[in-house]
Amino acid sequence: MAIDRSNQQARLHLPQPLIDPTFSGFSSGLRPGRGTHDAVRTAPQYAQGVIG
């Protein structure tokens, strides 16, 4: 199990610097320092057209 987790993390860290800049600035999922709580907090503003 720990080996699988290590492999997942290694695969994430290799392409992340290349792919991360292509995400929207409003993207929260699976991004360093951002998470679902950030998405839930900004969703009402996004839905009202205040951001995005």
VMD Tcl script that draws the C-alpha trace (Angstrom):
set ca {
  {0.00 0.00 0.00}
  {2.79 2.45 0.89}
  {4.58 1.61 -2.35}
  {1.44 2.45 -4.34}
  {1.16 5.80 -2.56}
  {4.82 6.56 -3.25}
  {4.33 5.78 -6.93}
  {1.26 8.01 -7.09}
  {3.10 10.92 -5.51}
  {6.11 10.49 -7.81}
  {3.86 10.49 -10.87}
  {2.06 13.60 -9.64}
  {5.19 15.65 -8.99}
  {6.83 15.03 -12.35}
  {4.18 16.54 -14.69}
  {2.57 18.94 -12.21}
  {4.86 21.95 -12.94}
  {4.09 21.55 -16.64}
  {0.34 21.05 -16.34}
  {-0.56 23.28 -13.38}
  {-0.14 26.61 -15.26}
  {-2.76 25.49 -17.80}
  {-5.52 25.27 -15.16}
  {-7.93 28.13 -14.62}
  {-7.04 30.46 -11.78}
  {-10.41 29.52 -10.29}
  {-9.66 25.79 -10.29}
  {-9.48 24.31 -6.80}
  {-9.56 20.56 -7.14}
  {-6.34 18.62 -6.68}
  {-4.17 21.73 -6.63}
  {-1.49 22.47 -4.06}
  {-2.81 24.78 -1.37}
  {-6.39 24.56 -2.64}
  {-9.19 22.16 -1.96}
  {-12.89 21.50 -1.92}
  {-13.52 24.04 0.84}
  {-12.11 26.76 -1.43}
  {-14.38 25.63 -4.26}
  {-17.46 25.60 -2.02}
  {-16.62 29.07 -0.70}
  {-16.28 30.62 -4.18}
  {-19.11 28.70 -5.92}
  {-21.87 31.22 -5.10}
  {-19.82 34.10 -6.52}
  {-19.01 32.11 -9.63}
  {-22.70 31.20 -10.11}
  {-23.72 34.87 -9.79}
  {-21.13 35.94 -12.35}
  {-19.16 38.00 -9.83}
  {-16.00 36.04 -10.70}
  {-15.02 34.03 -13.73}
}
mol new
graphics top color blue
foreach p $ca { graphics top sphere $p radius 0.5 }
foreach p [lrange $ca 0 end-1] q [lrange $ca 1 end] { graphics top cylinder $p $q radius 0.2 }
display resetview
